[in-house]
Amino acid sequence: MLVLGALRASASVLPLGEYGMGGHYAGSVLCADCAGVWMEITLTDSGPDWGSGSGTFVMTERFTGGAHGGASVLAQGEWSTVA
């Protein structure tokens, strides 16, 4: 027996300035030559007004097994939304 299902996703545009994006986000993504990549990112919403869509980030990627042997990559920088 074969069961097929469909996932539904929706997106909405939020008014600029009403909702901040700052926070801590984590999850895993596929990897071509390892078991997977665990990613964590912390966004700091530091624009001129809260929720203005800009700030700084710190992102860590941890590779699980494979050719990377558990290596971690740390990236830091600035982010902004596009109107």
C-alpha positions as CSV (number, residue, x, y, z in Angstrom):
1,M,0.0,0.0,0.0
2,L,1.3,3.4,-0.9
3,V,0.1,6.5,1.0
4,L,0.9,9.9,-0.4
5,G,0.3,13.1,1.5
6,A,0.7,16.7,0.8
7,L,2.0,19.4,3.1
8,R,0.5,22.8,2.9
9,A,2.4,25.9,3.8
10,S,1.4,29.5,3.9
11,A,3.2,32.8,4.2
12,S,2.1,36.3,5.0
13,V,3.7,39.7,4.8
14,L,3.8,41.5,8.2
15,P,3.7,45.2,8.5
16,L,7.2,46.7,8.9
17,G,7.9,47.7,12.5
18,E,5.1,45.7,14.2
19,Y,7.0,42.4,14.6
20,G,10.6,41.9,15.5
21,M,12.6,39.1,14.0
22,G,15.1,38.8,16.9
23,G,15.3,35.4,18.5
24,H,17.1,32.0,18.5
25,Y,16.3,29.6,15.7
26,A,17.6,26.0,15.3
27,G,17.2,23.1,12.9
28,S,18.9,20.6,10.7
29,V,19.5,20.6,7.0
30,L,20.6,17.9,4.5
31,C,24.2,17.3,3.7
32,A,25.7,15.8,0.5
33,D,28.6,14.1,2.2
34,C,27.6,13.8,5.9
35,A,24.7,12.7,8.0
36,G,23.4,16.3,8.3
37,V,24.1,19.8,9.5
38,W,22.7,21.2,12.7
39,M,22.3,24.9,12.4
40,E,21.6,27.5,15.1
41,I,21.2,31.2,14.4
42,T,20.6,34.1,16.8
43,L,19.2,37.3,15.3
44,T,19.4,40.5,17.2
45,D,16.9,43.1,16.0
46,S,18.8,46.3,16.4
47,G,17.5,48.6,13.8
48,P,16.6,52.2,14.5
49,D,13.2,51.1,15.6
50,W,12.2,47.7,17.0
51,G,11.1,45.5,14.1
52,S,12.5,47.7,11.4
53,G,14.2,44.6,9.8
54,S,17.9,45.0,10.5
55,G,20.4,43.8,13.0
56,T,23.2,41.4,13.7
57,F,23.5,37.6,13.7
58,V,25.6,34.8,15.0
59,M,25.2,31.4,13.2
60,T,26.8,28.1,14.1
61,E,26.8,25.0,11.7
62,R,27.8,21.6,13.2
63,F,28.4,18.8,10.7
64,T,27.6,15.3,11.8
65,G,30.0,12.7,10.7
66,G,31.1,12.2,7.1
67,A,34.1,14.0,5.5
68,H,33.7,16.9,7.9
69,G,34.1,14.7,11.1
70,G,32.0,16.9,13.4
71,A,33.5,20.2,12.4
72,S,31.8,23.5,13.4
73,V,31.6,26.7,11.5
74,L,30.9,30.0,13.2
75,A,29.7,33.1,11.2
76,Q,28.8,36.6,12.4
77,G,27.5,39.6,10.5
78,E,24.7,41.9,9.8
79,W,21.2,41.2,8.3
80,S,18.4,43.2,6.9
81,T,15.1,42.6,5.2
82,V,14.2,43.7,1.7
83,A,11.2,45.9,1.2
